[in-house]
Amino acid sequence: MSIILSKGQKIDLSKSNPGLKKAIIGLGWDTKRYDGGFDFDLDASAFMVGENGRVNSDIDFVFYNNLEHPSKSVMHTGDNRTGEGEGDDEQIIIDFEKVPESIEKIAITVTIHEAPERRQNFGQVSNAFARLVDSATEEEVLRYELTEDFSVETALVFCEIYRHNGSWKFSAVGSGFEGGLASLCRTYGLQV
């Protein structure tokens, strides 16, 4: 049975699921219909962050143009440009045993492609969620549904998976940013 988290809640993955070696982070959303004239293209990304709260190099940023970290610890399964249909719209796979020791946290984010030009924001997105699935059993371990109204934000940190005292933990973040992907990149120390 899946655990439902609210914003700000954390769960110790190592204690609650001791056999968890590889996880699928499923991300989903629906876009509200409006007369802006443009389709929505939401993009998931993973920022692999060091102890200083920043990525160590460009290779630690996994997204639609860099689908796999060289360590094979984090993999993006590909860009879904429409978000249509049921279930996960995009997925990021994390192999906990392969995550380099220099990585303390993996921030899972979603941005709206060309949001300013298309006059789009997360206020026009509904039913957004992040879920963690055990890759071995294909069972959903937890789910976090983002229920806030992000009326101006064009980028969101959905969740973070981080190390704490030798354990992997999941944090339901739900934090919004204006400025899209470029803003997130700067926040995590990448040059844009």
C-alpha positions as a printed Julia matrix, in Angstrom:
192×3 Matrix{Float64}:
  0.0    0.0     0.0
  1.34   3.4    -1.02
  2.08   6.13    1.52
  0.5    9.5     0.69
  2.71  12.46    1.61
  1.84  16.13    2.06
  4.09  19.08    1.33
  7.02  19.16    3.73
  6.75  15.53    4.83
  9.74  13.22    4.69
 10.12   9.46    4.72
 13.17   7.28    5.36
 13.28   5.02    2.3
 16.02   2.79    3.72
 13.99   1.97    6.85
 10.53   1.73    5.3
 11.75  -0.27    2.27
 15.04  -1.97    3.2
 15.19  -3.92   -0.08
 14.83  -0.83   -2.28
 17.8   -0.69   -4.65
 16.36   1.02   -7.71
 13.42   3.42   -7.86
 11.31   4.91  -10.6
 10.26   8.48   -9.9
  7.04   8.91  -11.89
  5.91  12.46  -12.56
  2.5   13.4   -13.91
  0.25  16.36  -14.6
 -2.72  17.6   -16.58
 -2.92  20.96  -18.3
 -6.02  23.06  -18.03
 -7.53  24.15  -21.32
 -7.31  27.84  -22.02
 -7.25  30.08  -25.08
 -3.51  30.9   -25.16
 -3.07  29.12  -28.47
 -0.01  27.06  -27.46
  0.42  23.47  -26.32
  2.1   22.81  -22.98
  5.48  21.03  -22.87
  6.53  20.19  -19.32
 10.0   18.76  -18.73
 11.34  16.73  -15.8
 14.96  17.08  -14.69
 17.22  15.77  -11.93
 19.9   17.91  -10.3
 22.5   15.71   -8.59
 23.75  17.96   -5.83
 26.91  17.79   -3.71
 27.45  18.69   -0.08
 27.59  22.41   -0.95
 24.02  22.37   -2.33
 25.2   22.73   -5.94
 25.9   20.39   -8.83
 29.59  19.53   -9.13
 29.59  19.71  -12.95
 27.24  19.83  -15.95
 27.13  16.01  -16.1
 25.28  16.04  -12.75
 22.26  17.61  -14.47
 20.05  14.91  -16.05
 17.34  16.17  -18.41
 15.95  15.72  -21.95
 19.33  16.62  -23.56
 21.43  14.55  -21.11
 19.36  11.45  -20.39
 21.85   9.48  -18.3
 24.49  10.28  -15.69
 27.89   8.67  -16.54
 27.66   6.55  -13.35
 24.36   5.1   -14.67
 22.84   6.01  -11.28
 20.23   8.45  -12.65
 18.43   8.06  -15.97
 15.68  10.12  -17.61
 13.44   7.89  -19.76
 12.74  10.61  -22.34
 10.77  13.74  -23.07
  6.98  13.55  -23.31
  6.01  16.68  -25.22
  2.24  16.48  -24.73
  1.6   15.09  -21.24
 -1.53  13.42  -22.56
 -2.92  10.17  -21.23
 -3.11   8.54  -17.82
 -0.27   7.68  -15.46
  3.27   9.02  -15.46
  4.09  11.69  -18.03
  7.85  11.42  -17.5
 10.06   9.17  -15.38
 13.47   9.35  -13.76
 15.11   6.13  -12.6
 17.52   6.14   -9.66
 19.88   3.24   -8.91
 20.83   3.97   -5.29
 23.83   1.61   -5.28
 25.44   3.51   -8.2
 24.98   7.08   -6.93
 28.49   8.55   -6.5
 29.54   9.3    -2.9
 29.97  12.97   -3.86
 26.2   13.28   -4.43
 24.21  14.16   -1.31
 20.84  14.98   -2.87
 18.88  14.46   -6.09
 16.38  17.25   -6.7
 13.54  16.22   -9.04
 12.13  19.23  -10.89
  9.61  20.04  -13.61
  9.67  23.14  -15.8
  7.4   24.55  -18.51
  9.25  24.85  -21.82
  9.13  28.4   -23.26
  6.68  29.45  -20.53
  7.12  33.25  -20.88
  6.73  33.2   -24.65
  3.64  31.02  -24.38
  2.27  32.89  -21.33
  2.07  29.69  -19.33
  2.61  28.91  -15.64
  1.88  26.16  -13.14
 -1.44  27.81  -12.28
 -2.61  26.27  -15.57
 -1.42  22.8   -14.54
 -3.53  20.48  -12.41
 -3.28  17.02  -10.85
  0.52  17.23  -10.58
  2.18  14.4    -8.66
  5.43  12.63   -7.94
  5.44   8.98   -7.01
  8.18   6.53   -6.13
  7.93   2.99   -7.43
 10.18   0.09   -6.42
 11.67  -1.01   -9.75
 12.03  -4.66   -8.64
  8.42  -5.16   -7.49
  6.76  -2.42   -9.6
  4.84  -1.42   -6.46
  4.19   2.22   -5.67
  5.95   3.03   -2.39
  4.76   6.61   -1.98
  2.92   9.44   -3.71
  2.99  13.2    -3.3
  0.27  15.26   -4.95
  1.01  18.96   -5.41
 -2.16  20.77   -4.45
 -0.93  24.36   -4.17
 -1.89  26.98   -6.75
  1.33  28.11   -8.42
 -0.07  31.07  -10.33
  3.19  32.67  -11.53
  5.75  29.89  -11.19
  7.26  28.27  -14.29
  9.51  25.78  -12.48
  8.86  23.48   -9.52
 11.01  21.31   -7.31
  8.6   18.39   -6.85
 10.73  16.35   -4.45
 14.21  15.58   -3.23
 15.88  12.26   -2.51
 18.8   12.71   -0.16
 21.3   10.9     2.06
 21.1   11.31    5.82
 23.19   9.25    8.26
 23.72   6.5     5.7
 20.04   6.27    4.7
 18.18   7.5     1.64
 15.21   9.74    2.39
 12.42  11.28    0.29
 11.18  14.82    0.89
  7.94  16.2    -0.58
  9.15  19.72   -1.47
  6.61  21.44   -3.77
  8.64  24.64   -4.11
  8.0   27.02   -7.02
 10.29  29.35   -8.96
  9.78  32.03  -11.57
 12.24  32.04  -14.45
 11.84  28.43  -15.61
 14.74  26.06  -16.16
 17.32  28.87  -16.24
 16.32  29.91  -12.7
 16.66  26.35  -11.41
 20.04  25.93  -13.11
 21.36  29.07  -11.42
 19.94  27.93   -8.06
 21.88  24.67   -8.34
 25.11  26.35   -9.54
 25.02  25.81  -13.3
 26.0   28.55  -15.74
 23.18  29.42  -18.14
